[in-house]
Amino acid sequence: MTARVVIVGNGMAGARLATELHARGDERKVTVLGAEPHRAYNRIMLSTLLAGRIDEPDVELTEAAGHGIDLRSGVPVAAVDRSAREVRTADGERIAYDHLVLATGARAVVPPLPGLDPADLPRRVVPFRTLDDCRRILAVARDARSAIVLGGGLLGLEAARGLATRGLATTVVHPTNHLMERQLDPAAGTVLAGTLAGLGVTIQLGVPATGVAADDSGVRLDLADGRSLHADLLVLSCGVRPDTALAQAAGLTVRRGVVVDDRLRTNDRSISALGDCAEHDGTLTGLVAPAWAQARVLADVLTGTDPLARYRPRPVVTRLKAAGIDLAAMGEAVGGAPGEELTFTDPTRGTYARLRIRDERLIGAILLGDNPAIGAVIQLFDRGHPVPADRRALLLGRALGGAVSTPSASPALMPDAALVCQCNTVTKGALVRCWRSGARTVDAVVAGTRAGTGCGGCRDAVGGIVDWLSEAESVEVTR
């Protein structure tokens, strides 16, 4: 039995692991060391905070508390002494461990542009990664009229939409020829750019930045085509890089991330890693659902609840969280082996759909805009079920009959095993059991199952199921 567990990192992965360990109820001391001076928070919801749709308390995560949990915020770890099995904090304290878990996450990339020093960024130039970054952006945005977002990936577009919602004239500058090129094909990128333009976000594509100049009066972003853009604020969203400095200095195996096996162990069997800093089977996670799945597996292994537990990645679904935009991309939506392909485009309505099918299974999809079948498509992709004979039902969002069902359209037709919350692996059956055990509101069901506490994309589906249960059993439910 592991007596002393030290978790370095109190982000979404580290905080979840502490909660999972605490929930298993055995005796051990768990010490969580968080470099940020805050309570754990939901990083996914920062774009919603930036848009002004929620307040800071709404992004806080429920943390493990009580006997055996020693949570220390604002305590950076400076080194790991593997021979002594100790970590040394920045203020010199040494903390012993029987098992160490690295949950150090990832850091925002500051591009190597003239005028940008990662160690000393101007006040009006801010990366978008942490709660402190969000606070800095909001502090500048209060007196700003315009903003530039450098980077047209998922996070950059969420930031741009949030700033535009606050009334800033917002421009996205992206070096490639279409947005979100890792998840979308060019046609989908074009439709998405049109949707953003209709929401007040200007898009500049295929033009790299070459330099930055910033002072108290504003920011200038120089472009490769000779133009310069001016704004009151520049937000950097140029990707992230796993924070592996501690692991490298300690002599652990590091490639892009800290290399771990199926049990999340590093090459030192007394040290594990999970979340954004970990590399499993050559892959980085970068999303909350895999990190939380890893936390469950590691908690089972460390507590002996299931010593044979193994992490097996699930199919990844990417959702864009921005007001006025509904986008889901999954699997081999771009590239990959040949297969049956179906597409539909309606730029005027901001709608695009692409399905890739092989051996009667959905291997990839892009759905942008209003498509009632989006829940069914995600279910088919996640569970690997055969697609219906009428492909148009999925492509165009037509009525699907009894072939498949969506959480929002017909909860009664959903099987209990249908996955409603991807982030926390919560099924319809788990929601029903929670409701029948006495959770009679959406908030109570969310608290009891964790559904909707990750990216929040399933919250409407959870509400639909609770409403359906209320009507079916004539119990009044309030939101």
N, C-alpha and C positions, 0 to 999 in steps of 0.2 A: 504494500500500500504506500503510495507516494505521500510523504508527510508534509513537505514544504514545496508549494508550487509558486514560482515567481513569473508573472506575466508582464512583459515589457511592451507597453502600449495599451491605452485605454480608448481606442477607437472602436469601430463597429465590430471588428473581429475579437479584440481582446476583451471588451466588455461582455460580449455574448459568451465567450468561453467561461469567464468568471461566473456568469449567471447559470450556465449549464453545469458547472462543477458544483455550485451551491445547491442547485435543484436536486442533485443526486444524493445529497444528504449525508455523506460519510464524513468522518472527522479528518480534517486536514487544515493547514493554514495556507490561505491563498493571498498572495500579495500582488496587487496590481499597481504598476508604476506608469503613470501617464505624463508625457512631456508637456501636453497642453494644460493650461491652468483652468480647465473647465470640467464640468461633468461630461460623461460620455454623451455624444449627440449623433443624430442620424445625418450623415453627410449627404445622403441622397436628397434630403429635403432642403438643402441650402438654397437651391435655385428657387424654391417656393418661398423661402424667407426673403430672398432677394427681390422677388416680385411683390412683396408686401401682403401676400395672402395668408401668412401665418406669422406668429411672433416667436422670439427665441425660446420661450418655454416649450413651445410645440415641437421643437427639434430634439429635445432632451430624450435620452433613452432611459428606460427603467433599469436600474443597475442592481446587481446583487448586493445584498446588505445583510448584516447580522453576524452571528458567530462564525469565525473563521475567515472573514473577508477583511483584508486591510487595504483600503483604496487610498492611494496617494496621487493627487493631481499636482501638476507643475513640478514634477520630479524627473528630469531627464536622466537617462542612464548613459554613463560615459564609457564603460568598458565591461567586458565579460571575462572573468578569470575561470577558465574551464578546469584547470588543475585543482583550484581551491573550491570550485563550485560556488562562486560568488559573483554578484554583479556590483559594480561600483557606480554610485550616483554622481551627478555633477558636483555635489557639495562634499564628496569624499566618503559618504556612508557606504559600508559594505553590507550586503544582504545575502545571506546564504540560501541556497536552493538545493532541493533534491531533484527537481525537474524544472527546467527553464523553458518558457514559451516566448518566442519572438513574434510579436504582432505589431511590428513597427510601421506597417503600412507603406505608403508611397508619397513622394514629394512632387510638387508641381515642377514641370520643366520650364526654366527661363531660357528662351532661345538665345544663342550667342550672337546678338546683334550689337553693333556699335551704339553706345548710349545706355546699355543695360548691364548693370553689375548685380548679379544675384544676391550679393551680400549687402547691397545698399541701393535698393530700388527707390526711385522718386515717389513722392506721396501720391501722385496721380497715376502711377503705374502699379497695378495690383494683380498678382496671380489669383485664380479662383479655385481654391482647394479646401481651405479650413474655415472654421467659424470666425477666426480673427480676420482672415481675408475678406469674408463677407461683411464684417463690420467695417473694415477699411473702405470697401467699395461703397457701402451705403453712406459712410461719412462724406466721401467726395461727391456722391450722386445727389445728396440733398441740395447742393448749390450748383449742380451741373445742368447743362442743357443738352449735351451731346456726349456720346461714348463710342469707342471703337472696341470691338472684341477681336483679338487676334487668335484665330482658330475656329474652324467650322465643324468641329466634331460634336459629339453628344453634349458634353458639358458646356462648350462654348455657345451652342445654340440655346441651351436652357438659360444661360446667363444673359444672352442678348434679348431673349423674349422677356425676361424679368425686368431688365433695364427699360425696354420699350414700354412695358406695362406701367412703369413709373413716369412715363412721359418724356424720356430722353430720346433724342434723335440718334438711333443706334445703327452702326455699320459693322458688319462681319467681314473680316478679311481672311481669305483662305487660300493657301498656295496651290491647291490642286483644282481641277476643273469642275468638280461637283462636291456637294456637301456630304459629310459622313461617309467618305469613300470606303471605309472598312465594313460598313453595314449595308450601304445602299448601292444600287447600280446608277448609271448616269441619268436614266429616265426618272427614277424616283428622286434623285437629287435635284433635278430641274423642277419637278412639281413642288418639292419641299421649299425650294428657293422662292417660287411664286407665292406659296402660302405665307411664308415669312414676310415677303414684300407687302402683302395685303394686311399684315399685322404691324406694319411700321418699321420693319427691319430691312435695311439696304444690304445687299450682298455683293461683295467684290471677290470674284473667283479667278483662279489661275494666275495669281500675282503674288509672289513672295514679298515679304517685308525685308528691307535692307538696312534700316536704322531707326533709332528713336531719339527724339529730343524732348525733354520735359522740364518745365519750371513751374513757378507758382501760377502762371497765367494759363497754362494748358499743355497739351501734348501734341507732338507732330510725329506721324508715322510715315517714313519714306518707303516707297514701293519700287520694285524692280523695273517697272515701266517708266520711271521718271517722275511719277506723280507723288504728291505728299497729301496726306489726309490730316486734318486738324480736329481735335476734340478736347473736351474737358477731362476725360477719363479714358485710360487704356486698360482693358482687362486682358490678361494673358491666359489663354486656354490652349496650351500647346502640348498637351499630354502630361503623363506622370511617369515617374521612374521609381521602381521599388527601392525602399530605404534599406539597404543592405550593409551599411557602414559598420555597424556593430558585429554582424556576422562575419564580414570579411576580416576585420581586425582580430576576431577570435579564432580565425583559421577554419571556419566552416566552409563547406563547398558552396560556392556561389557562381551562378551563370548570370542569367538576367535577374533572377531572384534567388532566394535561399532554397537550395534544392532539398526537397522532402520526398519521402516514400508514401505508400498508401496509408500508413498510420501517422502521417505528418511528422515523422522523425527526420532529423538531419543526419549527417554522418557521425555526430555525437549522440548516442542513444539517450542521453540525459537532457537533450535540447530538442525542442520541436519548433516549428514555425507554421503560421497560417495567415490567411488573408492576402492582402495586396503584396506583401513582401515575399511570399512563398512561391516557389516554382514547382509544380507537380507534373510529372510526366512531360516536361518540356513546355508547360503552359502556365501563364500567369492568369490569375482570376480577374481582378479589377472590378468585380461586381459583388453585390452583397449576398446574393443567394449562395454562391459557392463558399464564401467565407463562413456563413452561418452553418452550412452543412459540414464544413471542416471542424467547426467548434463542437458540433454534436459528436462527431466521430472521436475527436481528441478527448473530450470529456468522458466518453464511454471507455476509451483505452486507459486513461490515467486513473480512473476510479475503479477499474475492474468490472464495471457494469457489463461491458462486452469487450473482453480483451482481444477478440478477433475482428472487431469492427474495422472496416476499411473505407477510405474515401473513394467514391466513384463519382466522377463529374456527371451532372445531368445536362441535358441540352440547354443551351443558353438562349434566352429571349431578351432582346434589348428593347426598352421602351423609352421614348422621348417624353420627359415630363415638362410640358410647357403649355400654358393656357392657350386654347384655340387650336392645338395641334394634337392629333392622335396618330401615333406612329409605333409600329411594332416590326422588328426585324429579327429573324431567327435562322439558325442553321446555315446551310450552303446557299444563301440567297444570292450571293455573288460568286461566280466562278465555280470550281468544283467539277466533278465528273458529269458527263452528259445525263440527261433525263428528260422527262416530259415537262414542258414549260408552258405556262399560261400567263398572259398579262392583260391588264386593262388600265387605260389612262384616261382621265378626265381632268385636264389642268384647270379648266374653268371652275370646277367645284373642288379643286385641291385633292382629288382622289387618284390613288394609284394602287394597283395590286399586282403582285407577281407570286406565283406558286411554282415550286420545283418539286416534281414527283418522280420517284424511282421505285419500281417494284410495288406500286400501289401504296407507297408510304410517302408522306410529306418530308422532304429532306431540307427544305428551305422556303422562306416566304418573306415578302415585304408587304405590309398593309399600311397605307397612309390615307388619312381622311376618314369619313364616316362609313364604316363597314360593320353591319350588325353581326357578321360572322367571325369577328376577330377572336372572340373567346373560343369558338369551336376550332379555329385554325390552331390556336395555341395548344388546346387540348390534344388535337390530333398529332401535332408535332411532338409534344412532350411525352405522350404515351405510346407513340409509334403505331397507332391504329390505322387500318386501311382507310383511304379517303373514299368519300361517297362516289357513286357512279356519275352523279351530276356535278361535275367540277365547277360549273357556273355558280352553284349555290355558295361555294366558298369564295370564289373569285369576286362575285358581284354582291355578296351579302344578301342573297335571296333567301326566302323561307326554306328551311332545311328539313322540314318534315321530321321523321323519327330517326334519320341517319345519325345526326350529331346534334348537340344542343349547346347553347351558350348560357353562362350564368345569368346574364341579364335578361334573356328572353324567356326561358322556361326552366326554372330550377327543378321542377317536378320531374323533368325528363333526364336530368343529370344523374349519372351513377354516383354512388357514395364515394367511389375511388377517384372521381374527377378532381384534379388539382385546381384549387381556386387561387391560392396564394403561392406563387412560385418562390418568393424570397424565403418563406418559412415552411414550405412544403406542407401546407394545410389543405386538406381535402374537404369536399362538401360534407362527407360523413362526419368529420371532426367538428365542423360548424354546427351541424344538426345536433350532435351529442352535447355540445356545449350549451346550445339553446335549451335543450330538453332538461339539462341539469340545473337550469335556473337563470341563465344569462338571458334576460329578456329585452336588452337594447343592443344596438350595433356596437356601442362603446364597450358594453360588458362582454359581448362575444369577441371583440377585438382583444380585450384584456385577457380573456380566457384562452385564446388560441394563438395570439400574436399575428393573426391574419391582418394585413394592411399596415403593419408597422415597419415594413421595409421600404420599398419604393412608393407604396401607397396606391399603385395602379389598380389593385383589386378591391379598393374600398367600396366602389359602387356595386360590384358583384356581391360582396359580403352583405351590403345593405339590402340588395334584392332578395337574397336567400332568407335573411331575417324577416323581411316583409312577407315573403311567401309562407314562412313558418307561422307567422302571426295570423295570416288569413286562413291558413289550413286548420289551425287549432284554436282560432277565435280568441287569441290573447292579444291585448293591446300592446303595441310596441312603439316606443318613441325613439327618435334619433338624437 
